[in-house]
Each structure stands twice: as structure tokens, then as C-alpha cells.
Amino acid sequence: MSKHRKAPGRPGKTPPWTHGSKRGIGKALDAGSHISFSISEGAVTESYYPREDNACLGESAFIITDGKKFYSDERKDAHHQIDKLDSYAPGYLLVNKCKQERYTITKEIIADPLRNSLLQKVRFDDHGHNNLKLHHITIPRFPENSKLRRAFVQTVNGVEMLFAETDGLVVAVTSSRAFSRRSVGFLGKSDGISQLQQHGWLKHEYDLAEMGNVILSFEISPEAGNEFLLITAWGHAHQEAAHNALASLLTGFTQSKKHYIASWQHWHNKLWTVPDEEKEYPLLRSSAITLRVSESKLFPGGILASLSIPWGHTRVENGLGAYHLVWPRDLVLSSGGFAALNDTDSLLRVLNYLMTTQLENGSWPQNMWLDGAANWNGIQLDQVAMPITLVDLCRQHELVSESQLKRYWTRLKKSLEFLITTGPVSEQDRWEEESGINTFSLATQVSAFVSGANLAAHFGETDLQQLYFTEADNLNARIEELTYVTDTPLSREFGVPGYYIRINPGLEPADKIKNKKLKFRRPGSRKMLRVYECVGVDTLALVRFGLRSPHDPKIINTIKIIDALLKVELPNGISWRRYVGDIYGEDEKGNEYQEQGDKGIGRPWPLLTGERAHYEIAAGNFEYARILLGSMNNFADNGFLPEQVWDGEDIIEKKLLKGKPTGSAMPLTWAHSEYIKLCRSLADKQVFDMPISVYERYVGSSG
């Protein structure tokens, strides 16, 4: 045994992100708490502070040894069970049972509602194996280019704590039971994980690790049946983090848990509900929670796509491919979930956030950090169009004041001008893939022009009203010319005269260029497709946004093609792939999608099940819509909807089971909003978010 001050092995390995499918996400609603957390594989994973787009903690987990040969990591070597502490709050009960039946770890996890601390009430049962040692490891997530990355041990007001520090941010870890041993070190070199793997115990107690990928580790000598409180706290300086940790420790878990749940219950009590909600719409509460947890506190109305990193356990790079970002399109769609819940306050926060992050030219970034700084810079015209329709919806329901509406209108005119001068060809479609004419993009643009005309009329600007109506009518009149093909090999194979295509690369008539080969942005392993082969689910937007009747023969023809090529029937439900040739997913062997890879296969998306259900509601097929709602229920895991579900044969070693989440992302905020709107649409027996003025103009009594 030796005791050193400085840990060797700088800088250590870069820690990977964790699995993209989360089984829990949470935060406190109270203003005093600015942390968000996630759970996967029986442990706390990426946690965020002080902003929901800043992942500053990688993992918080336990490792059990006997000091000799037995080594067990609860994340890999235990069976995991997770339940909510309360159906109205994102607090969790985790039970991790050793696969060798030598121990059980039970954890209750919440965020402190009054301060920036994460609380884990832990119970360790060694099943009579009294020689077991319980260790905890904390893996901070700090930028590799930060000037300061260090870890140290310090006693504050009589309580020993472990700290990790980077520029302007500190995490502190302590426990209600004293550490028997503790150390800091560099990942893969001198950290606690490496020591436990090599020696079975923390042989070296290091007090300081500077300028590297640091890890915090400690040992608590377990006693059968004993409980303790584990605190992870944050601050902008070590004294602040220490204060939060000690304050949470002294407050205790019971009082904080009561406060945490009560705040969430108070919010839920104001939301839309129905009798027998748990039976009729079993994911409604967890979907509402997902939307609210994903909203920022420092930037109200900013909603993240997901508190996850798709296939994160295979990635070490900072930020690339992460979903803790804001997509304007997803934001508008998520606001619809708040609207369906009758949560007007949340809806208006989203609306104001959108208008705040609008760029000077009237567009929005492809995606952005919560403060509005662009992450990717592609142009997707649906993301420019959809906020316009949202503002008009709020105007129609008198949700915004006249003065506020006027301020918005001044900015929205820039967006409408941007659509006129830039559209209808979009640099990217809604899947951030191809350039050209896309039915979803067209539907949103037409809807935006009609909404713009409504707003112009409201403010007495008749010239603009006529201009926008003309733009809408002209574009609507060209939809079939630009996106409908006839007499193709596919139409002949499936016995229809024609169908809508996913993408037209330009403004030539679709029938004229239907045999043209397309070069895709993500070529991958897919062959070059001809235009007529480009089939996708986006055509349903023509009905959802009110441009076409669900009974239009051209729509019905296209659905026949969509179902033949993209529909997937799984043991637990029905879903659809996005489009022919999609490569965004695991390959045939279950290997994770890689940005530079070439063998991925796009898998079914549960949110597309919701989109199809909305089409069925528009068509009056309520029974089938309820079947599809049941599919979404079945695709969920612990109340969360994944981005994609696996449709291949089971691959147990990769945790890929048919009809269950893949490793992409879960929960997907957009999918939960779609679920909420589907519940409301079924209850109302009409599509909740269809722009009525668009429907009346282009379908009306003929629908």
C-alpha cells in the first residue's frame, strides 16, 4: 500500500459517451435547480449543468470487489430493473442484481429541487458475502481543450469530498457515510477503475490529478442492509459545489423527494386529461414529463431533441452527432404537444424562444445550442416555414397579446420573404439529407404562406395578404407537377397509376425526370436510385397540413406504395422506415451507425407510426388509429419512445431485440409530442394540429 499526492498517467484516455437509449431522464421543476440527468444500464449517465446542452458528467456508478479476484461492475455485470418513484415525476427506483447473485444495489434517484445536486439514496445488500467492498466512480465530462481539468480531495466543514474542476465549473461528490478509501486519477492509467481491475481495491490514494481526463473514486465498507445518501453537486467554484453538496446532505433524501414530487404533481394537475387515462393513453404522463424535462430553464422555451447521444457508447468526440441541441422543426412540433396538453404557458415560452433565435435574414439555424448559436448551418425550408404557422395558430386562439403579436409579425415578414426568394427548393429535407423539392417541405411552405396571409390581413396589410395567398396558391397548384410520377416500374408492380415521390432534385416536372439517377448526400452502400424509386413517408404531410384530402386517389395510391416498401410489422406493433435507401441505423450485424460508415440500415421510427395514425384519423379510420397508438405503447421502454426500433433478428450480445429500441436515441422528444397529439386527436376525433385555414382553402367541403 502506498499513498501519493499526484496521480501519474496524465492525460489518460478520453471517456466515451454512454448508450444512446436512456431508461430515465429527470430534473426538478423548481427554479433553484439547474441540473438534468439521465439513466442507462443501471446507473446515472450524462448529466447536464448549468445548461441542458452542456453535458458535464459522464457516469456515476458502483463497482464491487472482494479485494482479490471478484470484480463486478453494476453497469455490465448486473440485471437492471427500473421503475418510477411516482407516475407524475421523473424520479427513479433502480434495482441492480448481480448476475452471480452476490449482491443487490437499490437506488432512488432525484434532483434536489432547491439546489444543484443529484441525490442517490443507496442500499447495498451483500447477501451474506461479508468480504465485498463497495466502490463508487464518477466520470466527469469536460472539454478536452479546456485550460483547466483537474481533480482533488478536500475536507469542507468537516466533510470529506472529491472534486473535479474545469473552466468555471466544479463537481463535488460526497456521501452520508465516510469514505474508507478515496482517490483521484486519470482514466485508464491511475484511476479507480484501473486500480480495481488490477488489484481489487484502491491500492493508491491520490489526492491530485491535473490536466487530463480525471476520475473520482471512493470505497465505502458496506454493512448488510445499510443505506447511505450519495450526493453529486455542481457549482461555478469548488466552494459553491461543496455548499450545495453539504446542504443537500443535511436536508436529507426524504424531504427533498417529497418536494420534488409535489412540484411535478402540481404541474400535471393543470394539464389535459381523460377518464381512465392510464388505460387509454398509458404514455401520456411520461410523454408530458419528457417534454418538460427537455426544456431549458436558463433559456425558457428551448427544447432539446433528446438528452442522449445516438450510439454514444461508441463515440468519444465532443458534440458530434449529439442530440442535446435544438432543431427549430422539432421545437415547433414539441410545442404542439404542450398545446394538446392545454399547457399554454409552455407553448408561449417555445414561441418566444423561436422568435428570439430567428436569424437576421428570417431563417433559423439547421440546429443550434440553447443560446441560439448555430451548430450546423444547413438550410431546411420547413424550419423557416413552421414557426409562421405556429404564430398564426396562437393568434387564432388569442393566446398572444396584440403588442407581442405585432413584434413577432415584424420578424415573420422576413421569414416569408426568405421563403419567397429561397424556395421552393430546399437545401435539405426534413431528414437533413437531400436537396430539392420534398412534399413535407412543400406542405409547410404552403401552410406558412396561408398563415402569413392571415397575419397580414389581421394587421390590415392587404397587399402582403394577396402576395402570400398567391404564393401559396401557385405552389399548391404545382405539387403534383413537381412530385407526382406516373407509369413507372413501381406503379406497374403495385397496380397504381402513379404516386408522390420523396425528392425532386429541381424544378423540372417529376414525370420528365423520373428516370434520372440521383447522387445522395450520404451515399453509403445504397445504389444510385432513380427519381421514381425515391419513396418516403413525407407525402402524409400533404394531408396533415391540410393541402390534400385523405381520400384523394393520388394520396391513396402513394400510401399503397409506402406500405409495400416501408411498412414493417413487428411482434409488438406496426411502424415505418423513413424512406427507400435510408442508411441511418445499425447494419445487418447490429454494428452501430458510423458517420463515415457505409453499411447502415435505417430502421422503423415509432414517431412515424404516430404520423400514420394521424392520417387514419383524418380519413375517419379511428379503429386503425387506435391500433397504431397501441403499437407506440408497445415500442416504449419504461415509458420512453425511442427514435428507432430494431427490426432484424435478435442479437442478444448487442441488446438488440425485435421491436425494441436500437442504440440510436431514447427518449426522442419529438416522438413524445407526436404521441400526446395523437391522444388528443383520438379524444377529439379530429387531427389536433391541422391548420384549419389551409384545409378550408384547399380541401374544404370536397374533403
Backbone hydrogen bonds, N-H to C=O, Kabsch-Sander energy under -0.5 kcal/mol:
donor,donor_aa,acceptor,acceptor_aa,energy
2,S,203,K,-1.3
4,H,205,E,-0.7
7,A,208,L,-3.1
12,G,9,G,-0.7
13,K,187,L,-2.7
17,W,312,G,-1.0
17,W,315,R,-2.7
20,G,663,G,-0.6
22,K,20,G,-0.9
22,K,666,M,-2.6
23,R,39,I,-3.0
24,G,39,I,-1.1
26,G,37,F,-2.2
28,A,35,I,-0.5
32,G,113,P,-0.5
33,S,30,D,-1.4
36,S,48,Y,-1.7
37,F,26,G,-2.5
38,S,46,E,-0.5
39,I,24,G,-2.6
40,S,43,A,-2.3
43,A,40,S,-1.4
44,V,60,S,-1.2
45,T,38,S,-2.9
47,S,57,L,-1.7
48,Y,36,S,-3.1
49,Y,54,N,-1.8
54,N,51,R,-1.8
55,A,53,D,-0.6
56,C,47,S,-1.9
56,C,54,N,-0.8
57,L,47,S,-1.5
58,G,139,I,-3.5
59,E,139,I,-1.1
60,S,44,V,-2.2
61,A,137,I,-2.1
63,I,135,H,-2.4
64,I,72,S,-3.1
65,T,133,K,-1.9
66,D,70,F,-1.2
67,G,200,G,-0.7
72,S,64,I,-2.5
74,E,62,F,-2.0
74,E,72,S,-0.6
76,K,73,D,-1.3
77,D,73,D,-3.7
79,H,97,K,-3.2
81,Q,95,V,-1.7
83,D,93,L,-2.0
85,L,91,G,-2.3
86,D,89,A,-0.6
86,D,91,G,-0.5
89,A,86,D,-1.6
91,G,89,A,-1.7
92,Y,109,I,-2.0
93,L,83,D,-3.4
94,L,92,Y,-0.5
94,L,107,K,-3.3
95,V,81,Q,-2.6
96,N,105,I,-3.1
97,K,79,H,-2.4
97,K,95,V,-0.6
98,C,96,N,-0.5
98,C,103,Y,-2.4
99,K,77,D,-2.3
101,E,98,C,-1.9
104,T,125,D,-2.1
105,I,96,N,-2.7
106,T,104,T,-0.5
106,T,123,R,-2.6
107,K,94,L,-2.9
108,E,121,K,-2.0
109,I,92,Y,-2.6
110,I,119,L,-1.9
112,D,117,S,-2.9
117,S,115,R,-1.9
118,L,232,T,-3.4
119,L,110,I,-2.7
120,Q,230,L,-2.3
121,K,108,E,-2.6
122,V,120,Q,-0.8
122,V,228,F,-3.0
123,R,106,T,-2.5
124,F,226,N,-1.5
125,D,104,T,-2.5
125,D,123,R,-0.5
126,D,124,F,-0.5
129,H,126,D,-2.4
130,N,128,G,-1.6
132,L,129,H,-1.7
133,K,65,T,-3.8
134,L,220,I,-1.1
135,H,63,I,-2.5
135,H,133,K,-0.6
136,H,218,F,-2.8
137,I,61,A,-3.0
138,T,216,L,-2.7
139,I,59,E,-2.8
141,R,56,C,-2.3
142,F,140,P,-0.5
146,S,143,P,-1.4
150,R,165,E,-2.4
151,A,209,A,-2.8
152,F,163,F,-2.1
153,V,207,D,-1.4
154,Q,161,M,-2.3
156,V,154,Q,-0.5
156,V,159,V,-2.9
157,N,155,T,-0.5
159,V,156,V,-1.8
161,M,154,Q,-2.4
162,L,173,V,-2.3
163,F,152,F,-3.0
164,A,171,V,-2.3
165,E,150,R,-3.3
166,T,169,L,-2.8
167,D,148,L,-0.6
169,L,166,T,-1.8
170,V,235,G,-2.8
171,V,164,A,-2.8
172,A,233,A,-3.0
173,V,162,L,-2.5
174,T,231,I,-2.0
176,S,229,L,-2.0
180,S,219,E,-3.1
181,R,219,E,-1.1
183,S,217,S,-2.7
184,V,206,Y,-1.1
185,G,215,I,-1.7
186,F,8,P,-0.5
187,L,213,N,-2.7
189,K,186,F,-2.3
190,S,186,F,-1.7
191,D,186,F,-1.4
195,Q,191,D,-2.0
196,L,192,G,-2.7
197,Q,193,I,-2.2
198,Q,194,S,-2.0
199,H,195,Q,-3.4
200,G,195,Q,-0.8
200,G,196,L,-0.8
201,W,195,Q,-0.6
203,K,201,W,-1.8
205,E,2,S,-0.9
206,Y,204,H,-0.8
207,D,4,H,-0.6
207,D,5,R,-1.4
208,L,5,R,-2.5
209,A,151,A,-2.6
211,M,149,R,-1.5
212,G,149,R,-1.2
213,N,11,P,-3.4
214,V,212,G,-1.3
215,I,185,G,-2.4
216,L,138,T,-2.4
217,S,183,S,-2.5
218,F,136,H,-1.9
219,E,181,R,-3.1
220,I,134,L,-2.9
225,G,124,F,-1.0
226,N,223,E,-2.6
228,F,122,V,-2.3
230,L,120,Q,-3.0
230,L,228,F,-0.6
231,I,174,T,-2.7
232,T,118,L,-2.1
233,A,172,A,-3.0
234,W,116,N,-2.7
235,G,170,V,-1.8
241,A,237,A,-2.2
242,A,238,H,-2.5
243,H,239,Q,-2.4
244,N,240,E,-2.4
245,A,241,A,-2.3
246,L,242,A,-2.7
247,A,243,H,-2.8
248,S,244,N,-2.2
249,L,245,A,-2.1
250,L,246,L,-2.5
251,T,247,A,-2.1
252,G,248,S,-2.0
256,S,252,G,-1.2
257,K,253,F,-2.9
258,K,254,T,-2.0
259,H,255,Q,-2.0
260,Y,256,S,-2.8
261,I,257,K,-2.5
262,A,258,K,-2.1
263,S,259,H,-2.1
264,W,260,Y,-1.4
265,Q,261,I,-2.7
266,H,262,A,-2.3
267,W,263,S,-1.6
268,H,264,W,-2.4
269,N,265,Q,-2.1
270,K,267,W,-1.5
271,L,268,H,-1.9
272,W,341,L,-2.4
277,E,274,V,-0.9
279,K,276,D,-0.5
280,E,276,D,-3.1
281,Y,277,E,-3.3
284,L,281,Y,-2.0
287,S,283,L,-2.4
288,A,284,L,-2.2
289,I,285,R,-2.6
290,T,286,S,-2.1
291,L,287,S,-2.0
292,R,288,A,-2.1
293,V,289,I,-3.1
294,S,290,T,-1.8
295,E,292,R,-1.0
296,S,302,G,-2.8
301,G,296,S,-0.5
302,G,299,F,-2.3
303,I,301,G,-0.6
304,L,294,S,-2.4
305,A,323,Y,-0.8
305,A,325,L,-2.3
306,S,323,Y,-1.6
308,S,306,S,-1.5
311,W,663,G,-2.9
311,W,664,S,-0.6
312,G,309,I,-2.0
314,T,311,W,-1.9
315,R,312,G,-2.2
319,G,317,E,-0.6
322,A,319,G,-2.1
323,Y,308,S,-2.0
325,L,323,Y,-2.3
326,V,368,M,-2.9
327,W,325,L,-0.5
331,L,327,W,-2.4
332,V,328,P,-2.3
333,L,329,R,-2.4
334,S,330,D,-2.6
335,S,331,L,-2.1
336,G,332,V,-1.3
337,G,333,L,-0.8
337,G,334,S,-0.7
338,F,334,S,-1.5
339,A,335,S,-2.4
340,A,336,G,-2.4
341,L,337,G,-1.3
342,N,339,A,-1.6
343,D,338,F,-2.7
344,T,342,N,-1.2
347,L,343,D,-2.0
348,L,344,T,-2.6
349,R,345,D,-1.6
350,V,346,S,-2.0
351,L,347,L,-2.2
352,N,348,L,-2.4
353,Y,349,R,-2.2
354,L,350,V,-2.6
355,M,351,L,-2.1
356,T,352,N,-1.8
357,T,353,Y,-1.9
358,Q,354,L,-0.6
359,L,363,S,-3.1
362,G,359,L,-1.9
366,Q,376,W,-0.9
367,N,376,W,-1.1
368,M,326,V,-2.3
369,W,373,A,-2.7
372,G,369,W,-2.4
375,N,367,N,-2.6
375,N,376,W,-0.5
376,W,367,N,-0.9
380,Q,378,G,-0.6
383,Q,380,Q,-1.6
384,V,380,Q,-0.7
384,V,381,L,-0.6
385,A,381,L,-2.2
386,M,382,D,-2.5
388,I,385,A,-1.0
389,T,385,A,-1.3
390,L,386,M,-2.0
391,V,387,P,-2.3
392,D,388,I,-2.0
393,L,389,T,-2.1
394,C,390,L,-2.2
395,R,391,V,-2.1
396,Q,392,D,-2.6
397,H,393,L,-1.6
398,E,395,R,-1.7
399,L,394,C,-2.8
400,V,394,C,-0.5
405,L,401,S,-2.6
406,K,402,E,-2.0
407,R,403,S,-1.7
408,Y,404,Q,-2.3
409,W,405,L,-2.6
410,T,406,K,-1.8
411,R,407,R,-1.0
411,R,408,Y,-0.5
412,L,408,Y,-2.6
413,K,409,W,-1.8
414,K,411,R,-0.9
415,S,411,R,-1.0
416,L,412,L,-2.4
417,E,413,K,-2.0
418,F,414,K,-2.2
419,L,415,S,-2.1
420,I,416,L,-2.0
421,T,417,E,-2.5
422,T,418,F,-2.2
423,G,419,L,-2.1
426,S,436,G,-2.6
428,Q,379,I,-1.4
432,E,429,D,-2.0
436,G,426,S,-2.5
437,I,504,N,-3.7
438,N,436,G,-0.5
442,L,438,N,-2.9
443,A,439,T,-2.5
444,T,440,F,-2.2
445,Q,441,S,-2.2
446,V,442,L,-2.7
447,S,443,A,-2.2
448,A,444,T,-2.2
449,F,445,Q,-2.3
450,V,446,V,-2.2
451,S,447,S,-2.6
452,G,448,A,-2.9
453,A,449,F,-2.3
454,N,450,V,-2.2
455,L,451,S,-2.3
456,A,452,G,-2.7
457,A,453,A,-2.5
458,H,454,N,-2.0
459,F,455,L,-1.6
460,G,457,A,-1.4
461,E,456,A,-2.9
462,T,460,G,-1.3
465,Q,461,E,-2.2
466,Q,462,T,-2.4
467,L,463,D,-2.2
468,Y,464,L,-2.8
469,F,465,Q,-2.2
470,T,466,Q,-2.3
471,E,467,L,-2.4
472,A,468,Y,-2.5
473,D,469,F,-2.9
474,N,470,T,-2.7
475,L,471,E,-2.2
476,N,472,A,-2.7
477,A,473,D,-2.1
478,R,474,N,-0.8
478,R,475,L,-0.8
479,I,476,N,-1.1
482,L,478,R,-2.4
483,T,479,I,-2.1
484,Y,480,E,-2.0
485,V,483,T,-0.5
485,V,499,Y,-2.7
487,D,497,P,-1.8
492,R,488,T,-2.4
493,E,489,P,-2.2
494,F,490,L,-2.2
495,G,491,S,-0.5
495,G,492,R,-0.5
496,V,491,S,-2.4
499,Y,485,V,-2.0
501,I,483,T,-3.0
502,R,534,C,-3.8
504,N,437,I,-2.2
510,A,481,E,-2.9
512,K,509,P,-0.6
513,I,509,P,-1.4
516,K,513,I,-1.9
518,L,529,L,-2.9
520,F,518,L,-0.6
526,R,523,P,-1.0
529,L,518,L,-0.6
531,V,516,K,-2.1
532,Y,514,K,-2.6
533,E,530,R,-1.7
534,C,530,R,-0.6
534,C,531,V,-1.6
535,V,533,E,-1.6
537,V,578,R,-2.1
539,T,536,G,-0.7
540,L,537,V,-1.8
541,A,538,D,-2.1
542,L,539,T,-2.0
543,V,540,L,-1.0
544,R,540,L,-2.4
545,F,541,A,-2.6
546,G,543,V,-1.5
547,L,542,L,-1.7
548,R,542,L,-2.2
552,D,549,S,-1.6
555,I,552,D,-0.6
556,I,552,D,-2.4
557,N,553,P,-2.7
558,T,554,K,-1.9
559,I,555,I,-2.4
560,K,556,I,-1.7
561,I,557,N,-1.5
562,I,558,T,-3.0
563,D,559,I,-2.8
564,A,560,K,-1.6
565,L,561,I,-2.0
566,L,562,I,-3.1
567,K,562,I,-0.8
567,K,563,D,-0.6
568,V,575,S,-3.4
570,L,568,V,-0.7
570,L,573,G,-3.3
573,G,570,L,-1.4
575,S,568,V,-2.4
576,W,605,W,-0.6
577,R,566,L,-1.9
580,V,535,V,-2.5
582,D,579,Y,-1.5
585,G,583,I,-1.7
587,D,591,N,-1.9
590,G,587,D,-2.0
597,G,594,Q,-2.1
601,I,586,E,-1.2
602,G,582,D,-2.3
603,R,584,Y,-0.6
605,W,576,W,-2.4
608,L,605,W,-1.3
609,T,605,W,-0.8
609,T,606,P,-0.7
610,G,606,P,-1.4
611,E,607,L,-2.1
612,R,608,L,-2.3
613,A,609,T,-2.1
614,H,610,G,-1.9
615,Y,611,E,-1.6
616,E,612,R,-2.3
617,I,613,A,-2.0
618,A,614,H,-2.3
619,A,615,Y,-1.9
620,G,617,I,-1.3
621,N,616,E,-3.1
622,F,620,G,-1.4
625,A,621,N,-1.9
626,R,622,F,-2.1
627,I,623,E,-1.7
628,L,624,Y,-2.2
629,L,625,A,-2.0
630,G,626,R,-2.2
631,S,627,I,-1.6
632,M,628,L,-2.1
633,N,629,L,-2.3
634,N,630,G,-2.1
635,F,631,S,-1.8
636,A,632,M,-0.9
636,A,633,N,-0.7
637,D,640,F,-2.5
640,F,637,D,-1.5
643,E,665,A,-3.0
645,V,604,P,-2.2
646,W,660,K,-3.0
651,I,656,L,-3.1
654,K,651,I,-1.3
655,K,652,I,-1.8
656,L,651,I,-2.1
657,L,655,K,-0.7
659,G,646,W,-3.6
660,K,657,L,-2.6
662,T,644,Q,-1.9
666,M,20,G,-1.8
668,L,641,L,-2.1
669,T,305,A,-2.3
669,T,667,P,-0.7
671,A,668,L,-0.5
672,H,668,L,-1.7
673,S,669,T,-2.1
674,E,670,W,-2.1
675,Y,671,A,-2.0
676,I,672,H,-2.3
677,K,673,S,-2.5
678,L,674,E,-2.0
679,C,675,Y,-2.4
680,R,676,I,-2.2
681,S,677,K,-2.8
682,L,678,L,-2.5
683,A,679,C,-2.2
684,D,680,R,-2.5
685,K,681,S,-1.4
686,Q,681,S,-1.5
690,M,687,V,-1.0
692,I,690,M,-0.8
695,Y,691,P,-2.1
696,E,692,I,-2.9
697,R,693,S,-1.3
698,Y,694,V,-2.1
699,V,695,Y,-2.7
700,G,695,Y,-2.7
702,S,699,V,-1.5
703,G,700,G,-1.5
